[in-house]
């Protein structure tokens, strides 16, 4: 079979605007079918173009494949659209998570604030793990977004997930797709954006009440974080249904097409200015702990990457809180342990035990003093811990929230979305958080 693959010039586009789709194939013609992801993927149209040949590129430079201009219909609803590439007509329902012949496009609304909820797609993280062209941000310090992959349609670094073998981790299908399906199944309307949109200062000032992230939103630029913090300080709410969030700091190229993350900077030559870029930390916690925004950090949590893990859930510390309304949970109950809710990575806050035996943040790691720990799960010693030095308290996943001008909730585990369809208590908490904060 003749192959076909491609990528968008940028990960998102506003409805009504033009985006360039870059496609290479030896076929004389090819077809692109667009599907909007939701409770049921919906076919929204197709185009056909003459095929052109191009060779694969490197992971760190623009592949410069042949470009085709596509004007997104003005009436397309904001959402995540999967572009399915084919060289022969087919009536079969396409697999959304193919590792080739797929492109992902986030369509932002034509008009501001069509809804009260804005959902962030972590395209920076998708591309950090994308290995198309022979590398990723785990083998080099720079990658390009202009190559196949980045959510769908490309190879991915990482070990298989024994709890969900249908798709690789670090892909759209693994955590974001089930979360979005659940929202639509439950009548929760949302607009969508990529982290490049937030990096560029788009959308957060358009009247949204709640910003949602889910799964694994690991790579943030300084501009993205600054804009999200401004949103919170203006009264905007944040719900983070994931973990290992805002862990690595990336620089985004001026054209929005490349990411830099110098995880292992070269040793500074003798006589180098101490304020130079040598040794510049790219973990957020080293200079501006993510706890100050999210309440938690992966540094106080951990990960279990390979194979099945000890089943862990959150021990509920205050079942009377509105977060747990309608769940039937009581203080001391454990949420999600039968399904290994905690992991494969999780975030936490350094904590101490108060006079009535409840955990509370001790605050030295940047977690706000008013962060309420509503569920806690101490981690076994065999987990991988980012911080090797002794911590002031045992590392533990800590579910909770705090309020500054806006309220910030964290589920503190990557696998929250995996349980939405099967655990009524996880689903009820999710519904409570979204309806309360939106």
C-alpha positions, 0 to 999 in steps of 0.5 A: 500500500502506498503510504501517506502522512502529514502534519499541520503548520501549527497545532491550532487554527481559529474556525474560519481561518486558513491553515497549511496542511503538509502532506507527502505521498507517492500516490497521484491523489490523496484524500483528507477526511475530518472528524470532530472528536466527541462522545461519537466522532463526527465526520465534518467533511473532506478534501482531495488534493494531488499527491507530492513526494517528500523525504522524511526530515530530522526531529529538530528541523522543519520537514518542509513537506508540500503545503496545502491550504485549507480554510476551516469552515466558519461554522465548525464547532471548537474542538479536536479534529482528527484528519485521516489521510488516505490514498484509496476510498474506503467505507471503513470507520477509521481508527483514530489512534493510528501511528501514521496517516493522521493529523490532529488539529485543534479548532478554536472558536470563531467568536470569543467565549462561546462557552464558559469552559476552555479545555487545553490540549497539551501539544507541547508535551505530545511533541516532547515525546514524539520521536518522528525523525529519530529524536525527542526532548528525551534525547535532544534539547530541541524538537520541531512541531512541523513533523508528523506526530504530536498527539496522533500520527507519529511514533512515541517514546515511552513504555506500554500502559498495562491498564490501557493497551489500546493507545500509547501514553503521551497521545491524544487517545490515551487521556484527553480523548476519553475525558472529552468524550465523557464531558460531551456524554455528560452535557458539558460544553467546552471550547478548545485550545492548544498550549501554543494559543495560551503561550501567545496570549490568546483566549484566556481573556475572552470571558471563560470561567474555567480552564481544564487540563487532563492527563499529562500536561508536562511541558510549559513555556514561561509565557503560558504559565504567566498567562494562566497565572494572570487568568487565576489572579483575575478570578479564573478557575483552573481544574487540573485532572492530571499530574506531572503538570508544568514540570519542564520549562520550554522555550518556544521559537518566535514562529511557534514551530520549535521547542527548546528544553535544555535538560542537561546543559553543558558544563560552563567553561572557566570564567563564564558569567554566573548569570549566563545560560549555562546551568540554567534550570529547566525544572520549574521547581528550581526557580518558581515552584509550580506549587505556587500555581497548581498547589502541587508538584511532581517533585513531591509525588512520583512515577511508576513507569513500567508494568503493573503497580501496587493499586493505590487510591486516595484516602478521603480526609474531608468527605463533607467537602462539596467536591465529594457531594453525591459520591457516598464517600465517607472520611477515611474511605479510599477512592479508586484503589481497586483500579490503581487510580494513583499513577502512572505519575502523580503530584503532591505537596509537602505536608504535616499532620495537624492536631486532629490528624489531618494532613495540611501543607507545610508550605516550604515547597511553595504550596499555598497555606490555604491548599486543602488536602482532600485526599492523600496517597503515600507512595511506596518506596519502589516508585521513581522519585524526581527529588532525590534529596530527603523531603520534609514529609513522605512523598504522596499524591495529594488531591485538593484545591485552594482559592486565590482570586480564582480556585485551583483544583488538582486531581494529582494523578495522570490516570484520572481520565481512565476511570471516568467511564467505569468509576461513578465516584471519580465521575461524580467528583469530576462533575462537581468540580466542573459545575462548581467552578464553571 
